[in-house]
Amino acid sequence: MGFLSWTHRNGKSDETDMNSSGVLIESRANRAQFAPLEIPGALEEFLARLPAVLYRCGPPPSYPTTFVSENVLPQFGYPSNEFYADPYFWTKRIHENDRERILAALASIGDKDSISYEYRFRRIDGEYSWLHDQVSVLRDDHGEIVGLVGSWFDISDRRNLEMLQSGQAQVLDSLVKRRSLEDSLSQIVRVMESQNSEMVCSILRFDPATQTLRHGAAPSLPDEYNRQIDGAAIGPQAGSCGTAGFRRTRVVVTDIDRDPLWANYRDLARGIGMRACWSQPIFSSSEQLLGTFAMYYREPRGPSRGELQLIEQAASLAALAIERYHDDELMRHAERLVSLGTLAAGIAHEINNPIGGIQLAVQCALNALAQGQKPRLQSMLELIAADVERCAKIVRGVLQFGRRNDARKQTVNLLDVIKAACRLTRGYATERGATLDSPSSEAPVDVFGFSPELEQVFVNLIRNAIESKERGARVTIHVASDSDFARATVSDDGCGMNDQQKARIFDPFFTTRQREGGTGLGMSIVHGIIAGHGGTISVHSKPEKGTSVVVCVPRGK
């Protein structure tokens, strides 16, 4: 097949040439003695109908090609005589990432009777096919290798399906884990780009309010290009993506420099070296436009059959991710409405009691003032002040419950956050005779979040644990992590909770510490902060057996 011999660069031979990489190869003159085999017409016709391409080679070290069955033309586009004319024809068409491995396997045949391997082989159209190459070794009576016979079987469909299924499984796993929409879309793009190293992909999301396409994911495109096209309107002549969204059908542009659809964006494409782009609309299950999925190439060309299938599969995956995000948004909106109703009812109930007390105390104070009863008047004023402070405390809690901090999240060390919370609560623990054991590990546990909010979470949890007993509670904090999440567990040995209390622990205004002045908003706030970080919080407790609160936060990016 015109294999490269594996003579070292500094080896010496009078009958060798050197290829472009500096590897020495057998001279063509030395191969001239190995003429192509003559195959009878009937046998040649039979071989041409086989699904596998058959070949034969001469002896090492160069293994010159002596026969390739004629079905190599319909399968890969090359006539068989090209394999005879160029001794390195086969070698040069092995994918660069596979070539060294395949040549090394050939060089180590030794006393083996057969070998097999899989690699990518470039067809005449520039695309790569995955081949299963089964090689049998021919030997003479002395055991010396006199040639090879083998077969190429195109396994592209199987390999591409395996790679695609693996990528799809990763994407679906990210959806199940409730990763952000940006992460899910970026993963879809990378999975598709892994199918062809020359392809660059992007996802744009459709904004129905403005009839524009907004950036979704394009990790391989320059940031400046992404910013320039972000917010572009869909229309009849709006590049591949804007036109695909407008027409609601796939748009294929094989030459950006010449196609009028790119008239307004041609300079942008030239600036990043893109010459071809085809775009597939992304639709919801109810046929609503969600966005577009695009494939870019750096040379003028049209899509292959496999690429058209790939872009359809990519659009389906993107639709799944975007619909899941929309469903989550609707669910969060519904939950906010329910919470708002619960919150309003709770505010009315909680504030009504102190207001009633204030009204009664004011009436008593007026009577005391009219009667000159100064001590009684002072007592009534103190009751009024206490009830006003209770109302103010409820209002402060409500404001905190509804506040959204839009500060930019970043990678923070969760251990530093927890240790800061421990410092803030250690004095309170001492007052109540509680023992507070903070994490002893020094190894950083990075999470993606907003440090002040996470600190507030652990201050609240630690205070709750300290108050789990009248005095002498033991509070421990344990931190663990894996590749996806960091988990912090705050445990106490206090009175614990029953199932009914656990079921309501995150409800606004529900509290087990009414006598201590608890407003019942602390755990609601904690739950909201952790949910806003893409994490989870769970409570494990039994009466008289203590409580453990487990907080899971996504790892740092």
Residue pairs with C-beta under 8 A, 6 or more apart in sequence:
1 55
1 57
1 63
1 64
1 65
1 83
1 89
1 90
1 91
1 148
2 62
2 63
2 64
2 65
2 83
2 86
2 87
2 88
2 89
2 90
2 91
3 57
3 61
3 62
3 63
3 90
3 91
3 103
3 106
4 19
4 23
4 25
4 88
4 91
4 103
5 16
5 23
5 24
5 25
5 26
5 60
5 61
5 62
6 23
6 61
6 103
6 104
6 107
7 13
7 16
7 23
7 24
7 61
8 24
9 18
9 22
9 23
9 24
11 24
13 24
15 26
15 27
15 29
15 30
16 24
16 25
16 26
16 27
17 24
17 25
17 26
17 27
17 28
18 24
18 25
19 25
19 88
25 62
25 87
25 88
26 61
26 62
26 87
28 87
30 62
31 58
31 62
31 64
31 87
34 58
34 64
34 66
35 66
36 65
36 66
36 67
36 81
36 84
37 56
37 66
37 67
39 47
39 67
44 69
44 70
47 54
47 69
47 70
47 71
48 69
48 70
48 71
49 71
50 69
50 71
51 153
51 154
52 151
52 152
52 153
53 68
53 69
53 71
53 72
53 75
53 76
53 151
53 152
54 67
54 68
54 69
54 149
54 150
54 151
55 65
55 67
55 68
55 69
55 83
55 149
55 150
55 151
55 152
56 65
56 66
56 67
56 147
56 148
56 149
56 150
57 63
57 64
57 65
57 66
57 147
57 148
57 149
57 150
58 64
58 65
58 66
58 146
58 147
59 144
59 145
59 146
59 147
60 109
60 145
62 87
63 106
63 147
63 148
64 87
65 83
65 84
65 87
65 89
65 90
66 84
66 147
68 80
68 83
68 84
69 80
70 80
72 78
72 79
72 80
72 83
72 152
73 79
73 80
75 129
75 154
76 121
76 123
76 124
76 129
77 123
77 124
77 125
78 89
78 124
82 89
83 89
83 90
86 92
91 99
91 103
93 121
93 122
94 102
94 119
94 120
94 121
94 122
95 119
95 120
95 121
95 122
95 128
97 120
98 119
98 120
99 119
101 117
101 119
102 117
102 119
102 133
105 115
105 117
106 115
109 115
109 137
109 145
111 143
112 137
113 136
113 137
114 134
114 135
114 136
114 137
115 135
115 137
116 132
116 133
116 134
116 135
117 132
117 133
118 130
118 131
118 132
118 133
118 155
118 159
119 130
119 131
119 133
120 128
120 129
120 130
120 131
121 128
121 129
121 130
121 131
121 152
122 128
123 129
125 304
126 301
127 196
127 304
127 306
128 156
128 196
129 154
129 156
130 154
130 155
130 156
130 158
130 159
130 160
131 152
131 153
131 154
131 155
132 152
132 153
132 155
133 150
133 151
133 152
134 150
134 151
134 153
135 148
135 149
135 150
136 148
136 149
136 150
137 145
137 148
138 145
138 146
138 147
138 148
138 149
139 145
139 146
140 146
156 306
160 195
160 306
163 194
163 195
164 191
164 195
164 310
164 313
167 190
167 191
167 192
167 194
168 191
168 313
168 317
170 187
170 191
171 184
171 187
171 188
171 191
171 317
171 321
174 183
174 184
174 187
175 184
175 320
175 321
175 324
177 484
178 328
178 534
179 534
180 534
181 216
181 321
181 322
181 325
182 216
182 217
184 321
184 324
184 325
185 203
185 216
185 217
185 318
185 321
185 322
186 217
186 219
188 203
188 217
188 314
188 317
188 318
188 321
189 201
189 202
189 203
189 217
189 218
189 219
189 220
190 219
191 317
192 199
192 201
192 295
192 310
192 311
192 314
193 199
193 200
193 201
193 220
195 310
196 307
198 297
198 298
199 295
199 296
199 297
199 307
200 218
200 220
200 221
200 274
200 295
200 296
200 297
201 218
201 220
201 293
201 294
201 295
201 296
201 314
202 216
202 217
202 218
202 221
202 226
202 241
202 293
202 294
202 296
203 216
203 217
203 218
203 282
203 291
203 292
203 293
203 294
203 318
204 213
204 214
204 215
204 216
204 229
204 241
204 245
204 291
204 292
204 294
205 213
205 214
205 215
205 216
205 290
205 291
205 322
206 212
206 213
206 214
206 234
206 245
206 282
206 289
206 290
206 291
206 292
207 213
207 214
208 288
208 289
210 231
210 233
211 233
211 234
212 231
212 232
212 233
212 234
213 229
213 230
213 231
213 232
213 233
213 234
213 241
213 242
213 245
213 291
213 292
214 230
214 231
215 226
215 227
215 229
215 230
216 291
216 318
218 225
218 226
221 272
221 296
222 272
225 268
225 271
225 272
228 268
229 239
229 241
229 265
229 268
232 238
232 239
232 241
232 242
232 265
233 242
234 242
234 243
234 245
234 246
235 242
235 243
235 246
236 243
236 246
236 247
237 243
237 260
237 261
237 263
237 264
238 245
238 246
238 261
238 264
238 265
239 253
239 261
239 262
239 264
239 265
239 277
239 279
240 251
240 252
240 253
240 261
240 262
240 277
240 278
240 279
240 294
241 251
241 277
241 279
241 292
241 294
243 251
243 261
243 279
244 250
244 251
244 279
244 280
244 281
244 292
245 281
245 289
245 291
245 292
248 281
248 283
248 289
249 281
250 278
250 279
250 280
250 281
250 308
250 311
251 261
251 278
251 279
252 278
252 302
252 303
253 259
253 261
253 262
253 276
253 277
253 278
254 276
254 300
254 301
254 302
255 275
255 276
255 300
256 262
256 266
256 269
256 270
256 274
256 275
256 276
256 277
256 300
257 266
257 270
257 275
257 300
262 269
262 277
269 275
269 277
273 298
274 296
274 297
274 298
275 297
275 298
275 299
275 300
275 301
276 296
276 297
276 299
276 300
276 301
276 302
277 294
277 295
277 296
277 297
278 294
278 295
278 302
278 303
278 311
279 292
279 293
279 294
279 295
280 292
280 293
280 294
280 311
280 312
280 314
280 315
281 289
281 291
281 292
281 315
282 289
282 290
282 291
282 292
282 293
282 315
282 318
282 319
282 322
283 289
283 290
283 315
283 319
284 290
284 319
284 322
284 323
284 326
285 319
285 323
290 318
290 319
290 322
290 323
291 318
291 322
293 311
293 314
293 315
293 318
295 303
295 307
295 310
295 311
303 311
339 508
342 507
342 508
343 398
343 401
343 402
343 508
343 509
346 508
346 509
346 520
347 394
347 398
347 509
349 509
350 394
350 509
350 519
351 391
351 394
354 387
354 388
354 390
354 391
355 387
355 391
357 383
357 387
358 384
358 387
358 388
361 380
361 381
361 383
361 384
361 387
362 380
362 384
364 376
364 380
365 377
365 380
365 381
365 384
368 374
368 376
368 377
368 380
369 377
390 517
393 517
393 519
394 519
394 521
397 519
397 521
397 522
397 525
398 521
400 521
400 525
401 508
401 521
401 524
401 525
401 528
404 532
405 450
405 452
405 453
407 450
407 452
408 450
409 448
409 449
409 450
409 533
410 448
410 449
410 450
411 446
411 447
411 448
411 556
411 557
412 446
412 447
412 448
412 449
412 450
412 451
412 454
412 556
413 444
413 445
413 446
413 447
414 445
414 446
414 447
414 454
414 479
414 486
414 488
414 553
415 439
415 441
415 442
415 443
415 444
415 445
415 479
416 444
416 451
417 451
417 454
417 455
417 458
418 438
418 439
418 458
418 477
418 479
418 488
419 438
419 439
420 455
421 455
421 458
421 459
421 462
422 436
422 438
422 458
422 462
422 477
424 455
424 459
425 436
425 459
425 462
425 463
425 466
426 436
428 463
428 466
429 435
429 436
429 462
429 466
429 475
432 466
432 467
432 470
432 471
432 472
432 473
433 471
433 472
434 465
434 466
434 469
434 471
434 472
434 473
434 474
434 475
435 472
435 473
435 474
435 475
436 462
436 466
436 475
437 474
437 475
437 476
437 477
438 477
439 477
439 478
439 479
441 479
445 479
445 481
445 486
446 486
446 555
446 556
447 454
447 486
447 533
447 553
447 554
447 555
447 556
448 533
448 534
448 553
448 554
448 555
448 556
448 557
449 533
449 553
449 554
450 533
453 529
453 532
453 533
454 529
454 533
454 553
456 525
456 526
456 529
457 526
457 529
457 530
457 551
458 477
458 488
458 490
458 551
460 522
460 523
460 525
460 526
461 490
461 526
461 549
461 551
462 475
462 477
462 490
464 492
464 522
464 523
464 549
465 473
465 475
465 490
465 491
465 492
465 494
465 547
465 549
466 473
466 475
466 492
467 473
467 494
467 513
467 516
468 492
468 493
468 494
468 495
468 496
468 546
468 547
469 492
469 493
469 494
469 495
473 492
473 493
473 494
474 492
474 493
475 490
475 491
475 492
476 490
476 491
476 492
477 488
477 489
477 490
477 491
478 488
478 489
478 491
479 486
479 487
479 488
479 489
480 486
480 487
480 489
481 487
481 555
483 555
484 554
484 555
485 535
485 552
485 553
485 554
485 555
486 552
486 553
486 554
486 555
487 550
487 551
487 552
488 550
488 551
488 553
489 548
489 549
489 550
489 551
490 548
490 549
490 551
491 546
491 547
491 548
491 549
492 546
492 547
492 548
493 546
494 546
494 547
495 543
495 544
496 541
496 542
496 543
496 544
496 545
496 546
496 547
497 505
497 512
497 539
497 541
497 542
497 543
497 547
498 542
498 543
501 512
501 541
502 539
502 541
504 510
505 523
505 539
506 523
506 524
506 526
506 527
506 537
507 520
507 524
508 520
508 521
508 524
509 519
509 520
509 521
510 520
510 523
511 518
511 519
511 520
512 518
526 537
527 537
530 536
530 537
530 551
530 552
530 553
533 553
533 554
534 553
534 554
535 551
535 552
535 553
535 554
536 551
536 552
537 549
537 550
537 551
537 552
538 549
538 550
539 547
539 548
539 549
539 550
540 547
540 548
540 549
540 550
541 547
541 548
